[in-house]
Each structure stands twice: as C-alpha cells, then as structure tokens.
C-alpha cells in the first residue's frame, strides 16, 4: 500500500543472490558454486552457477555495483572477489591473483565463522566478477553466499 508518505514503490533492484555452498568448479578449482538462487532480478547481469566453472556474474549494463562474498571455511583461509580472471587464475588460489584482477581479499577468522569480502565500484559490460578462495571446501555451506547488486547507472 502506498500512503503517499514515501512516494511510489521502487521496482526490484538488479540483483543476483546465491546461497548455500554446493561445491567448487571442476575446471575452476577455487571458484565456488551454490545450491540456492535466492534472487535473480533485472537485466543488468547474467548469472553463471556451474559445477564446472563455479559461480560468477557477467555485467551487461555499466554502473555502480556492490558485490559481496561471504565464506564460511574451515578456518584461517583466504577468500575474495576477482575481476576478469583468466582460466589459469580461476584454477589457482585467490592469493596468487594480483591486482587489478583481485578486487577484495579477506581471511576467515575460525572454522565455520563466515567473513565477507566486498567490492563497491564501477563495472562495465563484459566484466565478470567471481567469488574466489584458497581452499576447495566449505566449513559450513549454509553460511556462505554470493550477492551482486547494481546500485546506480552512470
């Protein structure tokens, strides 16, 4: 119901939200993929979520994006976000990916305690952003997720 106080309801944002870690790509060994698609709305991004290549988003519309990867590992492992990583980089640990291909890097605090890597910035059509780790195992799969939201257009 719109009472006029806050204006018209906003349309659903361009967003992809994946949850519950399912495994890691067979070719892209350190790129996780997920069991649940919680939200996939809008036209700004395309989803990749495959047992072969892992998960990622392909940007179709330029804009300001917020990307988040929350990873619950076995503890003390690195996780992050990579941009346009090569197939060789996707088969290697995230700490071996150098900037500007590595957008964010965190270390998980303890077994099954998630921590999140974030990137907020401009992305252009053709960019691919992926969650990326140093281990190919989830500590607690249901505590891990990957989310991408377009916040604004140029």
Helices and strands as residue ranges (DSSP letters): E 15-24, E 32-41, E 45-50, E 54-59, E 63-71, E 78-83, H 87-90, G 94-96, E 102-107, E 115-123, E 128-133, G 141-143, E 145-152
